[in-house]
Amino acid sequence: MRYDRIRLKLFVENRRRLAGLLPANALVVVNANDICPTNADGSQTTIPNSDLFYLTGVEQEQSILIVYPDSDDKKHRELLFLREPTSDNELWEGHKLTKQEARELTGIENIHWISEFPRLFHRLMCECDSVFLNTNEHKRAIIDVESREARFVIETIRKYPVHDYRRLAPLMHCLRAVKSETEISLIQKACDLTNQGFKRVLNFVQPGVKEYEVEAELSHEFIRCGGRFAYAPIIASGVNACCLHYLTNNQVCRQGDLLLLDVAASYANYNSDLTRTIPVAGRFTPRQKAVYNSVLTVLRECIAGLTPDKKIKDWQKEAEQLVERELVNLKLLSLRQIKQQDPDQPAFKKYFMHGCGHPIGLDVHDVGLTVNPIQSGWVMTVEPAIYIREEGFAVRLENDILVTEQGPVDMMAHIPIETDEIEDLMNSRLKIAKAKPSPFGCNTRSDKSLVAKR
């Protein structure tokens, strides 16, 4: 791991909370994610299973957790199965957890190698009354590839067809939606790292740089601090910002353009999610500033509206009405257009067509029972926007907000957002002649210094 070790109390408490939601004599099984292939003999970097990490802190492939609180044998109430370290797999792949390391990481005493799983699992299946199996039940998930969890569900039902099977996902969604103090501190760490990356970019962006050069600056800052990108970064200049999930990041940032940065850091698998829109040349035009300030006004009003017991669909409706008001003020819509609009295709959707926010945590679009009222302890993104394709730019702003009974807490309040603040930071660079970029995107001064050393 690249981050400071998380105290095992978090994982012990998470398993205790899960056990408290289970009916009598129920067993839970959670699997690690697959290592996904690319091409030839290549594979992707391992992405931990969020539920397994939430319950154990384990990121290692092929791991399996069993939670069986009512087992007659105390040694079988929590079991963790791991891939056994061998000289061969450690030579090629690196260190694997020992049993003692796993105990210290997870707080689980009974650690077994994965080869022991079939025998012990069969025994426990013969003792339990119900079995909770895990599936991906995120509403927006597009599931074309069969996961390790899905294969396990199919195989288990084939072997034990008359057991009482139940869905683990609703329980995990309930648990993971409300963040503990430790989780909040890890999300805050990700937000702080995002702040560092954004400020680095403010001192870098200027006409002529490429979108991917901006991406590289952020990558440098996140990785050197033990983090990573929380999601594929969106670095969208000019009209590119009107594509909601623009990922090409290969165009030149030009004089007069706005640059939309939807990019944030992840730390210890906990994510942040930031969007800022900045002027490439360091100054907003009057029109850009007017649109920007409209979006900023909506952002602040939507943050204030994030209160416990409100349903997300009602909060979304409030956001849409606020955007509609600003579109009229900006003369993008008229009251007549609104009066004559098709209720199923409201006029504002030409300029604002997505949700105003979503839960965030171990997943960027985190799990949660979003048909239920908002609760204290949720962390939500707030991301209103106005997209004006005909004028060649868009403004989107996004902060991460902790919902509390005392009012919303902006976890990104320290990240620059006011137009004057952004302009001041972008124009406070050292007043020296900027070195001309080389064809390879490297600073010419650095290149000459390398030549001199040779």
KOLTI-488724 format. One record per residue (C-alpha): residue in three letters; y, x, z. Coordinates in steps of 0.2 Angstrom, whole numbers, plus 2048, in hexadecimal, padded with zeros to 3 digits. Layout:
N
- ALA | Y | X | Z
...
END
This chain:
454
- MET | 800 | 800 | 800
- ARG | 812 | 805 | 7FC
- TYR | 81A | 7FB | 80A
- ASP | 81A | 7FD | 81D
- ARG | 80A | 7F6 | 825
- ILE | 80C | 7E3 | 82A
- ARG | 807 | 7E0 | 83C
- LEU | 7F6 | 7D8 | 83D
- LYS | 7FD | 7CA | 848
- LEU | 803 | 7C1 | 838
- PHE | 7F2 | 7C0 | 831
- VAL | 7E9 | 7BC | 841
- GLU | 7F6 | 7AE | 844
- ASN | 7F4 | 7A7 | 832
- ARG | 7E1 | 7A6 | 834
- ARG | 7E3 | 79D | 845
- ARG | 7EF | 790 | 83D
- LEU | 7E2 | 78D | 82F
- ALA | 7D4 | 78B | 83B
- GLY | 7DF | 77E | 844
- LEU | 7DF | 773 | 834
- LEU | 7CC | 773 | 831
- PRO | 7C1 | 765 | 836
- ALA | 7B2 | 769 | 841
- ASN | 7A5 | 775 | 83B
- ALA | 7AE | 779 | 82B
- LEU | 7AD | 78A | 821
- VAL | 7BA | 792 | 816
- VAL | 7B8 | 79F | 809
- VAL | 7C6 | 7A8 | 800
- ASN | 7C3 | 7B5 | 7F2
- ALA | 7CD | 7C4 | 7EC
- ASN | 7D4 | 7C3 | 7DA
- ASP | 7CC | 7CB | 7CB
- ILE | 7D2 | 7DB | 7C4
- CYS | 7D7 | 7D4 | 7B3
- PRO | 7D3 | 7DE | 7A3
- THR | 7E0 | 7E3 | 796
- ASN | 7D8 | 7EB | 786
- ALA | 7CA | 7F8 | 784
- ASP | 7C6 | 7FE | 795
- GLY | 7D7 | 7FB | 79C
- SER | 7DB | 7EF | 7AB
- GLN | 7EB | 7E8 | 7B3
- THR | 7F1 | 7ED | 7C4
- THR | 7E8 | 7E3 | 7D2
- ILE | 7F2 | 7D4 | 7D7
- PRO | 7ED | 7CE | 7E9
- ASN | 7E7 | 7BD | 7EB
- SER | 7F5 | 7B5 | 7F5
- ASP | 7EA | 7AA | 800
- LEU | 7DF | 7B9 | 804
- PHE | 7EE | 7C4 | 808
- TYR | 7F6 | 7B6 | 813
- LEU | 7E6 | 7B5 | 81D
- THR | 7E1 | 7C8 | 81E
- GLY | 7EE | 7D4 | 817
- VAL | 7E0 | 7DA | 80B
- GLU | 7E5 | 7DF | 7F9
- GLN | 7D4 | 7E7 | 7F4
- GLU | 7CA | 7E0 | 7E6
- GLN | 7B9 | 7D6 | 7E9
- SER | 7BE | 7D2 | 7FB
- ILE | 7B8 | 7C2 | 802
- LEU | 7BD | 7B9 | 812
- ILE | 7B3 | 7AC | 81C
- VAL | 7BB | 7A2 | 82A
- TYR | 7AF | 797 | 834
- PRO | 7B7 | 793 | 844
- ASP | 7A9 | 788 | 84B
- SER | 79B | 794 | 847
- ASP | 78E | 795 | 855
- ASP | 78E | 7A8 | 853
- LYS | 79F | 7AF | 858
- LYS | 79C | 7BD | 84C
- HIS | 79C | 7B1 | 83E
- ARG | 7AD | 7A9 | 841
- GLU | 7B7 | 7B5 | 837
- LEU | 7AE | 7C0 | 82A
- LEU | 7B6 | 7CC | 81E
- PHE | 7AB | 7D3 | 810
- LEU | 7B1 | 7E3 | 807
- ARG | 7AC | 7EE | 7F8
- GLU | 7A3 | 7FD | 800
- PRO | 7AC | 80E | 7FE
- THR | 7A1 | 81A | 7F4
- SER | 7A5 | 82B | 7ED
- ASP | 7A5 | 825 | 7DC
- ASN | 7B1 | 816 | 7DD
- GLU | 7BD | 820 | 7E8
- LEU | 7BC | 82E | 7DB
- TRP | 7C2 | 823 | 7CD
- GLU | 7CC | 815 | 7D6
- GLY | 7D2 | 81D | 7E6
- HIS | 7D0 | 818 | 7F9
- LYS | 7C6 | 809 | 7FE
- LEU | 7C8 | 801 | 80F
- THR | 7BC | 806 | 81D
- LYS | 7B6 | 7FA | 829
- GLN | 7C1 | 801 | 837
- GLU | 7D0 | 801 | 82B
- ALA | 7CD | 7EF | 827
- ARG | 7CC | 7EA | 839
- GLU | 7DC | 7F2 | 83D
- LEU | 7E4 | 7EA | 82E
- THR | 7DE | 7D8 | 830
- GLY | 7D9 | 7D6 | 842
- ILE | 7C7 | 7D0 | 83C
- GLU | 7BA | 7D9 | 846
- ASN | 7AB | 7D4 | 83B
- ILE | 7AC | 7DE | 82B
- HIS | 79D | 7DF | 81F
- TRP | 79B | 7E7 | 80E
- ILE | 79A | 7DB | 7FF
- SER | 788 | 7DE | 7FD
- GLU | 784 | 7D4 | 80D
- PHE | 78E | 7C5 | 807
- PRO | 780 | 7BB | 7FF
- ARG | 775 | 7BB | 80E
- LEU | 782 | 7B7 | 81B
- PHE | 78A | 7AA | 810
- HIS | 779 | 7A1 | 80E
- ARG | 777 | 7A0 | 820
- LEU | 788 | 799 | 824
- MET | 786 | 78C | 816
- CYS | 777 | 786 | 81E
- GLU | 780 | 784 | 82F
- CYS | 791 | 77C | 82A
- ASP | 795 | 76A | 827
- SER | 7A3 | 76D | 81A
- VAL | 7A9 | 77B | 80E
- PHE | 7BB | 77E | 809
- LEU | 7BC | 787 | 7F9
- ASN | 7CC | 78E | 7F1
- THR | 7D4 | 789 | 7E0
- ASN | 7E5 | 78C | 7D8
- GLU | 7ED | 77B | 7DA
- HIS | 7FF | 780 | 7D5
- LYS | 807 | 772 | 7CB
- ARG | 80E | 77E | 7BE
- ALA | 7FE | 789 | 7BC
- ILE | 7F7 | 78B | 7AB
- ILE | 7E5 | 78F | 7AE
- ASP | 7DC | 796 | 79E
- VAL | 7D3 | 7A4 | 7A6
- GLU | 7C5 | 7A1 | 7B3
- SER | 7C9 | 7AA | 7C3
- ARG | 7BE | 7B2 | 7D0
- GLU | 7C1 | 7A3 | 7DB
- ALA | 7BC | 797 | 7CE
- ARG | 7AC | 7A0 | 7CA
- PHE | 7A8 | 7A0 | 7DC
- VAL | 7AB | 78D | 7DD
- ILE | 79F | 78A | 7CE
- GLU | 792 | 795 | 7D5
- THR | 792 | 78F | 7E7
- ILE | 791 | 77D | 7E1
- ARG | 783 | 781 | 7D6
- LYS | 779 | 789 | 7E4
- TYR | 77E | 77C | 7F1
- PRO | 780 | 76C | 7E7
- VAL | 780 | 760 | 7F6
- HIS | 78C | 768 | 802
- ASP | 79C | 760 | 807
- TYR | 7A9 | 769 | 7FD
- ARG | 7BC | 768 | 801
- ARG | 7CC | 76F | 7FA
- LEU | 7D4 | 77E | 803
- ALA | 7E4 | 77E | 7F8
- PRO | 7ED | 770 | 801
- LEU | 7EA | 778 | 812
- MET | 7F0 | 789 | 80C
- HIS | 7FF | 781 | 803
- CYS | 804 | 778 | 814
- LEU | 802 | 789 | 81E
- ARG | 80B | 794 | 811
- ALA | 81A | 789 | 80E
- VAL | 821 | 78C | 820
- LYS | 825 | 79E | 822
- SER | 822 | 7A8 | 832
- GLU | 82F | 7B4 | 839
- THR | 825 | 7C2 | 832
- GLU | 825 | 7BB | 821
- ILE | 837 | 7B7 | 821
- SER | 83B | 7C9 | 826
- LEU | 830 | 7CF | 817
- ILE | 839 | 7C3 | 80B
- GLN | 849 | 7CA | 812
- LYS | 843 | 7DB | 80E
- ALA | 840 | 7D6 | 7FC
- CYS | 851 | 7CF | 7FB
- ASP | 859 | 7DE | 802
- LEU | 850 | 7E9 | 7F5
- THR | 856 | 7DD | 7E8
- ASN | 868 | 7E0 | 7EE
- GLN | 866 | 7F2 | 7EC
- GLY | 860 | 7F0 | 7DA
- PHE | 86E | 7E4 | 7D5
- LYS | 87B | 7F0 | 7DC
- ARG | 873 | 7FE | 7D2
- VAL | 875 | 7F4 | 7C3
- LEU | 887 | 7EF | 7C6
- ASN | 88B | 802 | 7C5
- PHE | 880 | 804 | 7B5
- VAL | 884 | 7F6 | 7A9
- GLN | 890 | 7F9 | 79B
- PRO | 892 | 7F4 | 789
- GLY | 884 | 7FD | 77F
- VAL | 876 | 7FE | 78B
- LYS | 866 | 7F6 | 787
- GLU | 85E | 7E8 | 791
- TYR | 84F | 7F2 | 795
- GLU | 85A | 800 | 79B
- VAL | 861 | 7F4 | 7A8
- GLU | 84E | 7EF | 7AC
- ALA | 84B | 802 | 7AF
- GLU | 859 | 804 | 7BC
- LEU | 852 | 7F5 | 7C6
- SER | 840 | 7FC | 7C4
- HIS | 845 | 80D | 7CB
- GLU | 84E | 805 | 7DA
- PHE | 840 | 7F9 | 7DF
- ILE | 832 | 806 | 7DD
- ARG | 83A | 814 | 7E6
- CYS | 83C | 808 | 7F5
- GLY | 82A | 803 | 7F5
- GLY | 82C | 7F3 | 7EC
- ARG | 829 | 7EC | 7DB
- PHE | 82F | 7DE | 7CF
- ALA | 82C | 7CD | 7D6
- TYR | 829 | 7C7 | 7C5
- ALA | 82C | 7CC | 7B3
- PRO | 83F | 7D0 | 7B2
- ILE | 84B | 7C6 | 7A7
- ILE | 859 | 7D1 | 7A1
- ALA | 862 | 7C5 | 795
- SER | 873 | 7C9 | 78D
- GLY | 87D | 7BD | 783
- VAL | 874 | 7AF | 77B
- ASN | 863 | 7B6 | 781
- ALA | 868 | 7AE | 792
- CYS | 865 | 79D | 78A
- CYS | 852 | 7A0 | 789
- LEU | 84C | 79C | 79B
- HIS | 83E | 7A9 | 79C
- TYR | 845 | 7B6 | 790
- LEU | 83A | 7C6 | 793
- THR | 83D | 7D0 | 783
- ASN | 84B | 7DA | 78B
- ASN | 84E | 7E5 | 77C
- GLN | 860 | 7E0 | 776
- VAL | 870 | 7EA | 778
- CYS | 87C | 7E4 | 785
- ARG | 88D | 7E1 | 77B
- GLN | 89F | 7E1 | 780
- GLY | 8A4 | 7CF | 785
- ASP | 892 | 7C9 | 789
- LEU | 88C | 7C3 | 799
- LEU | 87C | 7CA | 7A0
- LEU | 870 | 7BF | 7A9
- LEU | 865 | 7C8 | 7B5
- ASP | 856 | 7BE | 7BC
- VAL | 84D | 7CC | 7C5
- ALA | 848 | 7CF | 7D7
- ALA | 83D | 7DA | 7E2
- SER | 82D | 7D7 | 7EB
- TYR | 829 | 7E0 | 7FB
- ALA | 818 | 7DF | 804
- ASN | 813 | 7D2 | 7F7
- TYR | 821 | 7C7 | 7FD
- ASN | 82D | 7C2 | 7F0
- SER | 840 | 7BF | 7ED
- ASP | 848 | 7B7 | 7DE
- LEU | 85A | 7BB | 7D9
- THR | 864 | 7B6 | 7CA
- ARG | 876 | 7BD | 7C6
- THR | 880 | 7BC | 7B7
- ILE | 88C | 7CB | 7B4
- PRO | 899 | 7D0 | 7A6
- VAL | 892 | 7DE | 79C
- ALA | 8A4 | 7E6 | 79B
- GLY | 8A8 | 7E3 | 7AD
- ARG | 8B4 | 7D4 | 7AA
- PHE | 8B1 | 7C2 | 7A8
- THR | 8BB | 7B8 | 79B
- PRO | 8C4 | 7A9 | 7A1
- ARG | 8B7 | 79E | 79A
- GLN | 8A8 | 7A8 | 7A1
- LYS | 8B0 | 7A8 | 7B2
- ALA | 8B3 | 795 | 7B1
- VAL | 8A1 | 791 | 7AD
- TYR | 89B | 79E | 7BA
- ASN | 8A6 | 797 | 7C8
- SER | 89F | 785 | 7C4
- VAL | 88D | 78C | 7C6
- LEU | 892 | 795 | 7D6
- THR | 899 | 784 | 7DD
- VAL | 889 | 77B | 7D9
- LEU | 87F | 789 | 7E1
- ARG | 888 | 788 | 7F1
- GLU | 887 | 775 | 7F2
- CYS | 875 | 776 | 7EE
- ILE | 872 | 782 | 7FC
- ALA | 87B | 777 | 808
- GLY | 870 | 769 | 802
- LEU | 860 | 772 | 807
- THR | 85C | 769 | 817
- PRO | 84C | 764 | 820
- ASP | 844 | 753 | 81C
- LYS | 84C | 752 | 80B
- LYS | 840 | 750 | 7FC
- ILE | 842 | 75D | 7EE
- LYS | 843 | 750 | 7E1
- ASP | 853 | 749 | 7EA
- TRP | 85A | 75A | 7EC
- GLN | 857 | 75D | 7D9
- LYS | 860 | 74D | 7D5
- GLU | 86F | 753 | 7E0
- ALA | 870 | 763 | 7D6
- GLU | 86F | 75A | 7C5
- GLN | 87E | 74F | 7CA
- LEU | 888 | 75F | 7D0
- VAL | 884 | 767 | 7BF
- GLU | 889 | 758 | 7B6
- ARG | 89A | 757 | 7BF
- GLU | 89D | 769 | 7BB
- LEU | 899 | 767 | 7A8
- VAL | 8A6 | 759 | 7A7
- ASN | 8B3 | 765 | 7AF
- LEU | 8AE | 772 | 7A3
- LYS | 8B0 | 765 | 795
- LEU | 89E | 768 | 78F
- LEU | 89B | 756 | 793
- SER | 8A6 | 746 | 793
- LEU | 8A4 | 737 | 79E
- ARG | 8A1 | 72D | 78F
- GLN | 892 | 737 | 78A
- ILE | 88B | 735 | 79C
- LYS | 88E | 722 | 79B
- GLN | 885 | 721 | 78B
- GLN | 877 | 72D | 78E
- ASP | 864 | 729 | 78E
- PRO | 85F | 728 | 7A0
- ASP | 84F | 731 | 79B
- GLN | 858 | 73F | 792
- PRO | 869 | 741 | 79C
- ALA | 876 | 74B | 793
- PHE | 877 | 759 | 7A0
- LYS | 866 | 75F | 79B
- LYS | 86D | 767 | 78C
- TYR | 876 | 774 | 798
- PHE | 86A | 773 | 7A7
- MET | 858 | 76F | 7A4
- HIS | 84E | 776 | 7B2
- GLY | 84B | 774 | 7C5
- CYS | 858 | 77A | 7D1
- GLY | 84C | 784 | 7DC
- HIS | 83A | 787 | 7E2
- PRO | 831 | 78D | 7F1
- ILE | 82F | 7A0 | 7F2
- GLY | 824 | 7AC | 7FC
- LEU | 813 | 7B5 | 7F8
- ASP | 815 | 7AD | 7E7
- VAL | 826 | 7AC | 7DE
- HIS | 823 | 799 | 7DA
- ASP | 81A | 798 | 7EB
- VAL | 80E | 78A | 7F0
- GLY | 813 | 77C | 7FA
- LEU | 812 | 769 | 7FA
- THR | 822 | 766 | 7F1
- VAL | 820 | 753 | 7F1
- ASN | 822 | 754 | 804
- PRO | 833 | 755 | 80C
- ILE | 83B | 767 | 80E
- GLN | 837 | 76F | 81F
- SER | 83F | 77B | 82A
- GLY | 837 | 78C | 826
- TRP | 836 | 78A | 814
- VAL | 83E | 797 | 809
- MET | 845 | 790 | 7F9
- THR | 84E | 797 | 7EA
- VAL | 85E | 78E | 7E4
- GLU | 862 | 791 | 7D1
- PRO | 86E | 786 | 7C8
- ALA | 874 | 78B | 7B7
- ILE | 87E | 786 | 7A8
- TYR | 878 | 78B | 797
- ILE | 884 | 78A | 788
- ARG | 87B | 790 | 779
- GLU | 889 | 78B | 76D
- GLU | 894 | 797 | 777
- GLY | 887 | 7A5 | 777
- PHE | 885 | 7A7 | 78A
- ALA | 87E | 7A0 | 79A
- VAL | 881 | 7A1 | 7AD
- ARG | 873 | 7A0 | 7B9
- LEU | 875 | 7A4 | 7CC
- GLU | 867 | 7A4 | 7D8
- ASN | 865 | 7A8 | 7EB
- ASP | 856 | 7A7 | 7F7
- ILE | 859 | 79B | 805
- LEU | 850 | 798 | 816
- VAL | 850 | 786 | 81C
- THR | 853 | 784 | 82E
- GLU | 857 | 775 | 83A
- GLN | 868 | 77E | 83D
- GLY | 86C | 77F | 82A
- PRO | 868 | 789 | 81B
- VAL | 868 | 79C | 81D
- ASP | 86C | 7A6 | 80D
- MET | 861 | 7B5 | 80D
- MET | 86B | 7BC | 7FE
- ALA | 87C | 7B9 | 805
- HIS | 87F | 7CC | 805
- ILE | 87C | 7CD | 7F3
- PRO | 88C | 7CD | 7E8
- ILE | 88F | 7BD | 7E0
- GLU | 8A2 | 7B9 | 7DF
- THR | 8AA | 7BD | 7CE
- ASP | 8B7 | 7C8 | 7D5
- GLU | 8AA | 7D2 | 7E0
- ILE | 89F | 7D5 | 7D1
- GLU | 8AE | 7DB | 7C6
- ASP | 8B4 | 7E6 | 7D4
- LEU | 8A3 | 7EE | 7D6
- MET | 8A1 | 7F0 | 7C3
- ASN | 8B2 | 7F8 | 7C1
- SER | 8B1 | 804 | 7D0
- ARG | 8A7 | 810 | 7C8
- LEU | 8AC | 822 | 7C8
- LYS | 8BB | 824 | 7BC
- ILE | 8B4 | 832 | 7B2
- ALA | 8AF | 832 | 7A0
- LYS | 89F | 82A | 79D
- ALA | 892 | 835 | 795
- LYS | 88C | 82F | 784
- PRO | 87A | 828 | 784
- SER | 86D | 832 | 77A
- PRO | 862 | 829 | 76E
- PHE | 855 | 829 | 77B
- GLY | 860 | 81F | 788
- CYS | 861 | 82F | 793
- ASN | 872 | 835 | 799
- THR | 878 | 843 | 78E
- ARG | 87F | 84D | 79D
- SER | 86D | 84D | 7A5
- ASP | 866 | 852 | 794
- LYS | 872 | 861 | 793
- SER | 86E | 866 | 7A5
- LEU | 85B | 866 | 7A0
- VAL | 85F | 871 | 791
- ALA | 869 | 87D | 79C
- LYS | 85B | 87F | 7A8
- ARG | 84F | 883 | 79A
END
